[in-house]
Amino acid sequence: MPATFPELNALQPRLSMQLPGVVQFLQACENQVIQDLATCGVWPGATPVALTNGVTGEAAFGLVPYWLNHEFESLALRIQLHDLLKPFANEANALLDLLRSQVPAQITPELYRELRTRLEAGEAFV
């Protein structure tokens, strides 16, 4: 269950309208990364079926579901320590927590470590 913060109450009507689109976008982004990993032979097992919800993902945001679900505390801390974001830390963390409750990650910690290792070794994907 996501945390509730008074700061988000004023945004609730807008969030209710926009959240499904953001969730679909983040799922499509992760799916784009997964498709790229499958093309390169890194994705374990069968290639997942590409999403057909009509939303185009961007690989640049493809790891956001992983970070929300597996590195949430690190994201929250980075927001709290960032000079520009610090004034909005409560709102930002509440929004991230809400997204975390809606966007599960398909990329596992093991696959994420493999991906980082390959990228640090200079391997390119796609």
C-alpha positions in Angstrom: 0.0 0.0 0.0 1.5 3.4 -1.0 2.3 5.9 1.7 -0.2 8.8 1.9 1.1 12.3 2.3 -1.0 15.5 2.7 1.1 17.0 0.0 -0.4 14.7 -2.6 -4.0 15.4 -1.6 -4.2 18.5 -3.8 -2.8 16.6 -6.7 -5.2 13.6 -6.3 -7.7 14.5 -9.1 -4.9 15.0 -11.6 -3.0 12.0 -10.4 -6.1 9.8 -10.8 -6.4 10.9 -14.4 -2.7 10.7 -15.3 -1.5 7.7 -13.2 -2.8 4.9 -15.6 -0.9 6.6 -18.5 2.3 6.9 -16.5 2.0 3.2 -15.4 1.5 2.1 -19.0 4.4 4.2 -20.2 6.8 2.8 -17.6 5.7 -0.8 -18.4 6.3 -0.1 -22.1 9.7 1.4 -21.3 10.7 -1.7 -19.3 9.4 -3.9 -22.0 11.5 -2.0 -24.6 14.7 -2.8 -22.5 13.6 -6.4 -22.2 13.1 -6.7 -25.9 16.5 -5.2 -26.5 18.1 -7.7 -24.0 16.3 -10.6 -25.6 17.6 -9.5 -29.0 21.1 -9.5 -27.7 20.7 -12.9 -26.0 20.9 -11.5 -22.5 17.3 -12.0 -21.4 16.9 -15.5 -19.8 14.4 -17.9 -21.2 11.8 -17.1 -23.8 11.4 -13.7 -25.3 8.5 -11.9 -23.6 5.7 -10.8 -25.8 5.9 -7.1 -26.7 3.1 -5.0 -25.1 0.2 -4.2 -27.3 -1.4 -1.4 -25.2 -0.6 1.2 -27.9 1.9 3.0 -25.7 5.5 3.4 -27.0 8.2 3.0 -24.4 11.6 4.6 -24.2 14.5 2.5 -23.2 16.0 5.5 -21.3 13.2 5.0 -18.7 13.2 1.2 -18.9 15.0 0.6 -15.6 12.6 2.9 -13.6 10.4 0.0 -12.6 13.5 -1.9 -11.3 14.7 1.1 -9.3 11.2 1.7 -7.9 10.9 -1.8 -6.7 14.5 -2.7 -5.8 16.3 0.5 -5.0 13.5 2.7 -3.6 15.5 3.8 -0.5 18.4 4.9 -2.7 16.0 6.9 -4.9 14.4 8.5 -1.9 17.7 9.4 -0.4 19.0 10.9 -3.7 15.9 13.2 -3.8 16.4 14.2 -0.2 20.0 15.1 -0.8 19.6 16.9 -4.1 19.6 20.7 -3.7 17.0 21.2 -6.4 14.7 18.4 -5.3 15.1 18.7 -1.6 12.2 21.2 -1.2 9.9 18.6 -2.9 11.2 15.5 -1.2 8.0 14.5 0.6 5.9 15.0 -2.6 8.4 13.2 -4.8 8.8 10.3 -2.5 5.1 9.9 -2.1 4.7 9.9 -5.9 7.4 7.3 -6.3 5.8 5.2 -3.6 2.5 5.4 -5.4 4.2 4.4 -8.7 6.0 1.5 -6.9 2.7 0.1 -5.9 1.4 0.2 -9.5 4.5 -0.8 -11.5 6.0 -4.2 -10.7 9.5 -4.9 -12.1 10.1 -7.8 -14.5 13.9 -7.2 -14.4 15.4 -9.2 -11.4 18.3 -8.1 -9.3 20.4 -10.9 -10.9 19.6 -9.7 -14.4 20.3 -6.1 -13.3 23.7 -7.0 -12.0 24.5 -8.9 -15.2 23.4 -5.9 -17.3 25.6 -3.5 -15.2 28.5 -5.8 -15.5 28.2 -6.0 -19.2 27.7 -2.2 -19.6 30.7 -1.5 -17.4 32.8 -3.8 -19.6 31.8 -1.7 -22.6 29.2 -3.9 -24.2 26.4 -2.1 -26.0 22.9 -3.2 -26.2 20.8 -2.5 -29.4 
